[in-house]
């Protein structure tokens, strides 16, 4: 039975890899950034030529200093549309005074495949979709007025705010002759990706309760990616709903958003994330988050799927903190310790966190994530050495028993599986195990104990944003991407075949030949896996081969045993004719 369990485990892994080989994941792609729209005001382009936003709604009225005919006179505001840039240690954020909305949220430490900074505000979003940090009221005309109003900006110097050591605020204010007043205050923290938002809206003497819309997100790169396999380390997670409610993290795929478009309750955090980035509200308390799927044309024949989100509160929002950035463990933890659960590390997350801490610690000394993976692999295999040694010794004992086992099985081969006399065969096998001091489970159980660590390492290497764009050496310039020349997968397959050839196996020759297919299946699956995962597996195979030779040297060559004709007398009455022939 232990042999069947071991084979079933290996075959399960093989089926997953074969599935990947037949249905490879779609390659990552990034939508090309279009040129600045011709509809952008000439004055704004002259002031900030590099920050013209393609996401600016085409329907917005031109900013020429005079309001459109029929509009309400402005009491507090500005006469021309302009942009202001906020620079922190991690982010370059560009705001427009039209609607006091966010145009760009560029991450300084992350690049897309074209080499540009990753911008978490998608491009070419339809005008009817709200831009990030737009305000929505139950009264649509009032919402439209707030969307197109030119707010007065304070807190900037010549269109720029630099956030270095302490938090700084940027304030937008608007008032018209009808008594509609709006104020937004953004406070930026210097060392992370957190912005706090406070919004107040009044109509005359009535205080209104606006909702905060973040609009579609996250970024063109994340929305264009998809497919892959979580197991092979190349699972590119498209945008999903993520909420932490009552201590439980819930996820909703984009395809199922229509069936659950709103979530209510006290949230620890809630928003949208994809494989590497997140846009979530931190500790918003009791709130209602509404979601909507937005599908836009992508590069070529592809499409981009985004999830728009809007936050409503029982009271007007005051100092609501939003994290908009990479799902890097330490940064998430500094923003809110519970926010680290946004990283989808799977069922072995406790082990993954310890491995990630060790990996980043090694990187601090080595300075290269590829060599850090190799060093951590060696450390893990050193810790697993006793278990693997015990497993190898047990498998060698089982291998030595194969002649006797085969002799017993041959004597009962003419009996049907349902024949009660086959119980006698099991009795003889158990007696043989007892006589030779062999535990049939001792060969696979130690290896099963190592599986959580192995799977946790796969989850780490497939989810950790630290490996995104991290070079190793030579042709491996991104440990989160597949090997472009398939050299590492080929080496991994060769070492796996080598390892299987020298490992003792308590199987008959036919089963051993079947198991030789496994390296081929695993290699096919690794062709599309992240290079960091393949590097780990290749290094682990080399270590296991060396350990196998060392163990063989310690315990000596397999003993040559002569098959023994084992019989158990006095099997009792009621034997079948087949059992009598076996005697």
WOCOR-V746339 format. One record per residue. N is the residue number from 0. RES is the residue in one small letter. PSI is psi as a letter, one per 20 degrees, with the letter a starting at -180 (NA if undefined). NEAR is the number of other C-alpha atoms within 8 Angstrom. D_CENTER is the distance of its C-alpha to the mean C-alpha in Angstrom with 2 decimals. Layout:
# WOCOR-V746339
N:RES:PSI:NEAR:D_CENTER, N:RES:PSI:NEAR:D_CENTER
This chain:
# WOCOR-V746339
0:x:h:4:36.39, 1:x:h:8:34.26, 2:x:h:8:34.27, 3:x:h:7:33.08, 4:x:g:8:30.14, 5:x:g:9:29.17, 6:x:h:8:29.55, 7:x:h:8:27.59, 8:x:g:8:24.57, 9:x:g:9:24.78, 10:x:h:9:25.40, 11:x:g:8:22.38, 12:x:g:8:20.16, 13:x:h:11:22.30, 14:x:g:9:22.02, 15:x:g:10:18.23, 16:x:h:14:18.68, 17:x:h:12:21.66, 18:x:g:9:19.83, 19:x:h:14:17.49, 20:x:h:12:20.66, 21:x:h:6:22.38, 22:x:m:6:19.68, 23:x:q:8:17.74, 24:x:q:11:14.75, 25:x:q:8:15.87, 26:x:q:6:15.84, 27:x:q:8:14.14, 28:x:q:8:16.84, 29:x:p:12:17.88, 30:x:p:9:20.68, 31:x:q:5:23.77, 32:x:p:5:24.99, 33:x:r:5:28.42, 34:x:r:5:31.44, 35:x:p:8:32.67, 36:x:q:8:34.19, 37:x:i:4:37.93, 38:x:i:5:38.21, 39:x:p:9:37.15, 40:x:q:10:40.20, 41:x:h:6:42.19, 42:x:g:8:42.67, 43:x:h:14:38.97, 44:x:h:12:38.31, 45:x:h:7:41.14, 46:x:g:7:39.81, 47:x:m:9:36.16, 48:x:h:8:35.99, 49:x:i:5:32.49, 50:x:j:8:30.85, 51:x:p:11:32.02, 52:x:p:9:29.27, 53:x:i:10:28.77, 54:x:j:12:27.24, 55:x:p:8:30.64, 56:x:p:9:32.11, 57:x:h:6:34.90, 58:x:i:5:36.95, 59:x:p:7:37.25, 60:x:q:6:40.91, 61:x:q:5:42.06, 62:x:n:10:42.51, 63:x:j:9:46.05, 64:x:h:6:47.44, 65:x:p:6:49.09, 66:x:q:8:47.43, 67:x:q:6:47.62, 68:x:p:4:50.71, 69:x:i:4:50.73, 70:x:r:6:48.00, 71:x:p:7:48.57, 72:x:q:7:49.85, 73:x:p:9:47.47, 74:x:g:8:48.57, 75:x:p:10:45.63, 76:x:a:12:43.38, 77:x:r:8:43.54, 78:x:i:9:45.35, 79:x:q:10:42.89, 80:x:p:14:39.20, 81:x:r:9:37.47, 82:x:q:12:34.15, 83:x:p:12:33.24, 84:x:p:11:30.57, 85:x:p:13:28.99, 86:x:o:12:27.83, 87:x:a:13:26.06, 88:x:h:10:24.85, 89:x:h:12:21.34, 90:x:q:12:21.92, 91:x:o:13:24.52, 92:x:p:12:25.05, 93:x:p:13:27.72, 94:x:q:13:29.57, 95:x:q:13:32.42, 96:x:i:16:35.39, 97:x:o:12:35.58, 98:x:i:12:33.90, 99:x:l:14:32.53, 100:x:r:12:29.15, 101:x:p:12:26.25, 102:x:h:14:26.29, 103:x:q:12:23.73, 104:x:n:12:21.08, 105:x:p:11:20.60, 106:x:p:14:18.45, 107:x:h:11:20.79, 108:x:j:6:18.52, 109:x:p:7:16.23, 110:x:q:12:17.61, 111:x:r:10:16.99, 112:x:h:7:18.37, 113:x:i:5:21.79, 114:x:i:6:21.89, 115:x:q:7:22.07, 116:x:p:11:20.30, 117:x:p:11:17.18, 118:x:o:11:18.72, 119:x:j:14:16.70, 120:x:o:13:19.80, 121:x:q:12:19.91, 122:x:r:9:23.16, 123:x:l:6:25.85, 124:x:p:10:25.18, 125:x:q:7:28.32, 126:x:h:10:30.85, 127:x:i:5:30.81, 128:x:p:8:27.23, 129:x:q:10:27.29, 130:x:r:13:26.04, 131:x:p:12:23.92, 132:x:k:11:26.14, 133:x:q:13:28.82, 134:x:p:11:31.01, 135:x:p:10:31.84, 136:x:r:11:35.02, 137:x:h:5:36.54, 138:x:o:6:39.24, 139:x:g:8:38.02, 140:x:h:6:40.79, 141:x:h:8:39.96, 142:x:g:12:36.27, 143:x:h:8:37.41, 144:x:g:8:39.70, 145:x:h:10:37.02, 146:x:h:11:34.74, 147:x:i:10:37.46, 148:x:q:11:39.23, 149:x:o:14:39.60, 150:x:q:14:38.81, 151:x:p:11:40.53, 152:x:p:10:38.24, 153:x:q:7:39.10, 154:x:i:8:37.48, 155:x:r:10:37.02, 156:x:o:6:39.29, 157:x:l:4:40.03, 158:x:j:8:36.80, 159:x:q:10:34.55, 160:x:p:12:33.13, 161:x:p:7:32.06, 162:x:o:14:30.14, 163:x:f:8:30.65, 164:x:h:5:31.55, 165:x:r:7:31.89, 166:x:q:10:30.47, 167:x:q:8:32.22, 168:x:q:9:32.75, 169:x:p:12:33.23, 170:x:p:11:35.43, 171:x:p:13:36.14, 172:x:q:13:39.30, 173:x:q:16:41.12, 174:x:p:12:44.28, 175:x:r:12:46.54, 176:x:i:9:50.10, 177:x:i:7:49.09, 178:x:j:9:47.76, 179:x:o:12:44.03, 180:x:q:12:42.34, 181:x:q:12:38.70, 182:x:p:11:37.11, 183:x:p:12:33.54, 184:x:p:12:32.67, 185:x:p:11:29.48, 186:x:p:11:29.08, 187:x:p:12:26.80, 188:x:p:13:25.77, 189:x:h:12:26.17, 190:x:j:7:23.46, 191:x:a:9:20.27, 192:x:k:10:18.80, 193:x:p:11:20.73, 194:x:p:11:23.56, 195:x:p:12:25.99, 196:x:p:14:27.75, 197:x:p:11:31.14, 198:x:p:12:32.99, 199:x:p:13:36.53, 200:x:p:12:38.44, 201:x:q:12:42.07, 202:x:n:11:44.55, 203:x:c:9:47.98, 204:x:i:5:48.16, 205:x:p:6:45.33, 206:x:p:9:41.97, 207:x:r:10:39.16, 208:x:n:12:35.63, 209:x:q:13:33.16, 210:x:q:12:29.58, 211:x:p:11:26.97, 212:x:p:15:25.07, 213:x:i:13:21.94, 214:x:a:13:22.25, 215:x:q:16:19.70, 216:x:r:15:16.42, 217:x:p:18:14.12, 218:x:q:12:15.60, 219:x:h:14:16.81, 220:x:g:11:14.26, 221:x:h:13:11.22, 222:x:h:15:13.65, 223:x:i:16:15.05, 224:x:q:14:12.02, 225:x:r:13:11.41, 226:x:a:9:11.98, 227:x:a:12:11.03, 228:x:p:11:10.65, 229:x:h:9:8.22, 230:x:h:9:11.33, 231:x:j:16:12.09, 232:x:j:14:9.08, 233:x:k:15:8.93, 234:x:o:12:6.91, 235:x:o:10:6.74, 236:x:o:10:5.99, 237:x:r:12:9.33, 238:x:p:17:10.68, 239:x:q:13:11.11, 240:x:p:16:13.57, 241:x:p:13:12.70, 242:x:q:12:15.76, 243:x:o:12:16.86, 244:x:p:12:20.33, 245:x:k:7:22.71, 246:x:j:6:20.27, 247:x:p:6:17.93, 248:x:p:10:14.52, 249:x:q:9:14.80, 250:x:q:8:12.59, 251:x:p:9:14.47, 252:x:q:9:13.56, 253:x:h:12:15.47, 254:x:i:6:17.99, 255:x:j:8:19.00, 256:x:h:13:19.42, 257:x:h:8:23.10, 258:x:i:5:23.80, 259:x:m:7:22.54, 260:x:i:9:23.01, 261:x:q:8:23.80, 262:x:p:8:22.81, 263:x:q:8:25.43, 264:x:r:9:25.73, 265:x:o:10:25.34, 266:x:q:14:21.73, 267:x:h:14:20.26, 268:x:q:13:17.72, 269:x:q:13:16.89, 270:x:c:13:15.69, 271:x:q:15:13.01, 272:x:r:15:9.43, 273:x:b:13:7.27, 274:x:g:10:4.20, 275:x:i:11:6.17, 276:x:r:11:9.10, 277:x:q:15:10.91, 278:x:n:13:14.58, 279:x:q:12:15.88, 280:x:p:12:19.30, 281:x:p:13:19.75, 282:x:l:9:22.35, 283:x:i:12:24.02, 284:x:b:8:26.07, 285:x:p:10:27.52, 286:x:r:13:26.33, 287:x:p:11:25.76, 288:x:o:13:22.70, 289:x:p:10:23.39, 290:x:q:12:20.94, 291:x:p:10:21.88, 292:x:p:12:20.24, 293:x:o:9:21.49, 294:x:p:8:21.62, 295:x:q:9:23.02, 296:x:q:8:24.32, 297:x:a:10:22.17, 298:x:p:9:23.31, 299:x:c:4:25.80, 300:x:j:6:25.55, 301:x:r:8:21.88, 302:x:r:10:20.91, 303:x:p:11:18.39, 304:x:p:13:17.16, 305:x:r:14:16.83, 306:x:o:17:17.15, 307:x:q:13:20.05, 308:x:q:14:20.55, 309:x:p:12:23.78, 310:x:p:11:24.60, 311:x:q:10:28.04, 312:x:q:11:29.73, 313:x:h:7:32.97, 314:x:q:5:34.37, 315:x:p:10:33.98, 316:x:p:13:30.79, 317:x:o:7:31.62, 318:x:l:7:29.25, 319:x:p:12:26.00, 320:x:p:12:23.20, 321:x:p:12:20.20, 322:x:p:13:17.16, 323:x:n:11:16.10, 324:x:a:10:14.02, 325:x:q:8:11.11, 326:x:m:14:8.83, 327:x:p:9:10.89, 328:x:g:8:11.99, 329:x:h:6:15.69, 330:x:g:9:15.82, 331:x:g:12:14.25, 332:x:h:11:16.68, 333:x:h:7:19.53, 334:x:g:10:19.09, 335:x:p:9:18.95, 336:x:h:8:18.25, 337:x:i:7:16.85, 338:x:i:11:14.26, 339:x:i:11:12.10, 340:x:i:7:11.26, 341:x:h:10:9.11, 342:x:p:8:6.28, 343:x:m:6:5.34, 344:x:i:11:7.11, 345:x:a:6:9.34, 346:x:i:4:13.10, 347:x:k:10:13.73, 348:x:h:9:12.10, 349:x:g:6:15.59, 350:x:h:10:15.83, 351:x:g:13:12.45, 352:x:g:8:13.63, 353:x:h:8:16.91, 354:x:g:11:15.62, 355:x:g:10:13.60, 356:x:g:8:16.86, 357:x:g:9:18.86, 358:x:g:12:16.93, 359:x:h:9:17.33, 360:x:g:8:20.89, 361:x:h:11:21.73, 362:x:h:11:20.41, 363:x:h:7:22.82, 364:x:h:6:25.63, 365:x:h:9:24.76, 366:x:j:7:23.24, 367:x:p:10:21.20, 368:x:h:13:17.75, 369:x:g:12:19.00, 370:x:h:9:21.99, 371:x:h:14:20.10, 372:x:g:12:18.04, 373:x:g:11:21.48, 374:x:g:9:23.08, 375:x:h:11:20.56, 376:x:g:11:20.90, 377:x:g:11:24.65, 378:x:g:8:24.56, 379:x:g:8:22.59, 380:x:h:10:25.05, 381:x:g:7:27.93, 382:x:h:7:26.98, 383:x:i:9:26.69, 384:x:g:9:30.01, 385:x:g:7:32.26, 386:x:g:9:30.30, 387:x:h:10:30.15, 388:x:g:10:33.80, 389:x:g:11:34.86, 390:x:g:14:33.05, 391:x:g:13:34.71, 392:x:g:11:38.11, 393:x:g:13:37.80, 394:x:h:12:36.91, 395:x:g:12:39.89, 396:x:g:9:42.16, 397:x:h:12:40.94, 398:x:h:12:41.57, 399:x:h:11:45.08, 400:x:i:9:45.75, 401:x:g:11:44.93, 402:x:g:11:48.61, 403:x:g:12:49.82, 404:x:g:9:46.99, 405:x:h:8:47.82, 406:x:g:12:51.50, 407:x:g:13:50.86, 408:x:h:9:48.63, 409:x:h:8:51.22, 410:x:h:8:53.99, 411:x:j:11:52.11, 412:x:h:7:50.57, 413:x:i:7:53.32, 414:x:q:10:52.36, 415:x:q:7:50.13, 416:x:h:5:46.95, 417:x:i:5:48.55, 418:x:p:7:51.73, 419:x:h:6:52.29, 420:x:i:11:53.66, 421:x:i:13:50.23, 422:x:h:7:49.77, 423:x:h:9:52.29, 424:x:g:11:49.94, 425:x:h:8:47.22, 426:x:g:8:49.91, 427:x:g:12:50.92, 428:x:g:10:47.37, 429:x:h:8:46.87, 430:x:h:8:50.19, 431:x:g:8:49.19, 432:x:g:11:45.99, 433:x:g:9:48.12, 434:x:h:7:50.80, 435:x:i:6:48.47, 436:x:l:6:46.30, 437:x:p:10:43.06, 438:x:o:9:40.24, 439:x:h:9:38.43, 440:x:i:7:35.19, 441:x:i:10:35.17, 442:x:h:14:33.77, 443:x:h:10:30.49, 444:x:g:9:29.89, 445:x:h:12:29.21, 446:x:h:11:26.64, 447:x:h:7:24.97, 448:x:h:7:24.73, 449:x:i:9:22.62, 450:x:g:8:20.01, 451:x:h:9:17.94, 452:x:g:8:17.75, 453:x:g:8:16.89, 454:x:h:9:14.07, 455:x:h:14:12.77, 456:x:h:10:13.02, 457:x:g:12:11.12, 458:x:g:14:8.11, 459:x:g:12:8.79, 460:x:h:13:9.33, 461:x:h:14:6.41, 462:x:h:12:3.87, 463:x:p:12:7.07, 464:x:i:9:8.22, 465:x:h:6:11.57, 466:x:i:12:11.55, 467:x:o:10:11.09, 468:x:j:9:14.72, 469:x:p:12:15.98, 470:x:q:11:19.10, 471:x:e:12:20.59, 472:x:q:7:24.04, 473:x:c:5:26.01, 474:x:i:6:24.21, 475:x:n:11:20.67, 476:x:j:10:19.80, 477:x:o:12:15.98, 478:x:i:16:14.28, 479:x:i:14:10.96, 480:x:q:10:13.26, 481:x:q:11:15.60, 482:x:o:15:19.05, 483:x:h:6:21.25, 484:x:j:4:24.28, 485:x:k:9:22.90, 486:x:g:7:24.83, 487:x:g:11:22.33, 488:x:h:13:21.67, 489:x:g:9:25.48, 490:x:h:9:26.13, 491:x:g:13:23.67, 492:x:g:12:25.56, 493:x:g:9:28.91, 494:x:h:12:28.14, 495:x:g:10:26.87, 496:x:g:10:30.13, 497:x:g:9:32.13, 498:x:g:11:30.60, 499:x:h:8:31.39, 500:x:h:6:34.91, 501:x:i:8:35.82, 502:x:p:8:34.20, 503:x:p:8:36.76, 504:x:p:9:36.19, 505:x:m:10:38.23, 506:x:q:10:38.31, 507:x:r:7:41.05, 508:x:h:6:41.14, 509:x:g:7:39.96, 510:x:h:8:36.78, 511:x:h:10:36.19, 512:x:h:8:36.50, 513:x:g:8:33.92, 514:x:h:7:31.46, 515:x:i:10:31.98, 516:x:h:8:30.03, 517:x:g:11:26.81, 518:x:h:11:26.37, 519:x:g:9:26.77, 520:x:g:13:24.15, 521:x:h:12:21.59, 522:x:g:12:22.46, 523:x:g:13:22.04, 524:x:h:15:18.49, 525:x:i:12:17.69, 526:x:h:11:19.10, 527:x:j:14:15.89, 528:x:q:14:13.52, 529:x:q:17:12.17, 530:x:h:14:15.35, 531:x:h:12:14.14, 532:x:g:13:13.68, 533:x:h:13:17.07, 534:x:g:12:18.67, 535:x:g:11:17.90, 536:x:g:9:19.32, 537:x:g:12:22.27, 538:x:g:11:23.15, 539:x:h:11:22.99, 540:x:g:12:25.26, 541:x:g:9:27.72, 542:x:g:10:27.91, 543:x:h:9:28.51, 544:x:g:12:31.21, 545:x:g:8:32.93, 546:x:h:10:32.79, 547:x:g:11:34.22, 548:x:h:8:37.13, 549:x:g:8:37.73, 550:x:g:11:37.84, 551:x:h:9:40.12, 552:x:h:8:42.39, 553:x:g:6:42.54, 554:x:i:7:43.36, 555:x:r:6:45.35, 556:x:r:6:45.47, 557:x:p:7:45.33, 558:x:p:5:48.64, 559:x:o:5:50.84, 560:x:q:7:51.81, 561:x:p:6:54.41, 562:x:p:7:53.54, 563:x:p:7:55.41, 564:x:n:7:56.91, 565:x:p:8:55.83, 566:x:q:6:57.57, 567:x:o:7:57.73, 568:x:r:4:61.17, 569:x:l:4:62.29, 570:x:i:7:59.42, 571:x:r:5:61.56, 572:x:r:4:63.14, 573:x:j:4:61.68, 574:x:q:10:60.19, 575:x:r:8:59.54, 576:x:h:6:61.42, 577:x:h:10:58.32, 578:x:h:12:57.99, 579:x:h:8:61.65, 580:x:h:6:61.16, 581:x:h:7:58.26, 582:x:NA:5:60.82
